[in-house]
């Protein structure tokens, strides 16, 4: 095993275990902090596939933004959320645990089957010579592409962020009329 | 060099975990975490495949835009959750059954 493979498997195990724990654990706070671990491990995987800028963005936006937002959301709601959530089985909960596990495992096997059948490692464009290498300056390539090939999505994203900002501020405001 | 299929296998597992969270959880915030897991699974695929596209960096650029949009949607979703909590005093998705007052 090369060191690269060892690092990959460590990060992969970290992703899977922390994601599973985040889903299984009852307490919301623990679930959010395990989500944090998963996001860091995913950023590590991005670095391994030579997406260093994406990895840094992942850490800044997800860990710095989304996670803090989630912590705020449940702290601003009441203390009731901090308690273990009531496990009352309502009549309308169509999907209980066992069918959900079966469904998830079935989808996983379908995905793995499709992956094995499609033989992704032998595709032409994967094996072509157009690989990123470790010494490439990805930030420069991304910057040039952002201002040329991807200029339109870039501008649309800025308008979209503006819309989300105004929308979130409008939704979360307090009514003055009352 | 790690083969692409390893990354894709991992992302399939992460996606399935997110799906399970979305199906089972009785709490909107945990449901949102499940959705984020699914988005992250897609991101792993994009970045891993984008390694073989040096000229356009399609995978990494798509991943960047996806991160931006996911962050914005989480902001709006949490604002909605706070409003829903103010109104229903609960964030169990099974109890949210009215759109009007």
Interface residues (C-beta under 8 A of the other chain):
Chain A: X4 X5 X8 X12 X15 X16 X19 X20 X22 X23 X28 X31 X32 X35 X38 X39 X42 X45 X46 X48 X49 X50 X51 X53 X54 X57 X58 X61 X62 X65 X66 X69 X70 X72 X73 X74 X76 X77 X78 X80 X81 X85 X87 X90 X92 X93 X95 X97 X100 X101 X103 X104 X105 X107 X108 X111 X112 X115 X116 X120 X121 X125 X126 X127 X128 X130 X131 X132 X136 X138 X141 X142 X145 X146 X149 X150 X153 X157 X160 X161 X164 X165 X167 X168 X169 X171 X172
Chain B: X1 X2 X3 X4 X5 X6 X7 X8 X9 X10 X12 X13 X14 X15 X16 X17 X18 X19 X20 X21 X23 X24 X25 X26 X27 X29 X30 X32 X33 X34 X36 X37 X40 X43 X44 X47 X48 X49 X50 X51 X52 X53 X54 X55 X56 X57 X59 X60 X61 X63 X64 X65 X67 X68 X69 X70 X71 X72 X73 X74 X75 X76 X78 X79 X80 X81 X82 X83 X85 X89 X91 X92 X94 X95 X97
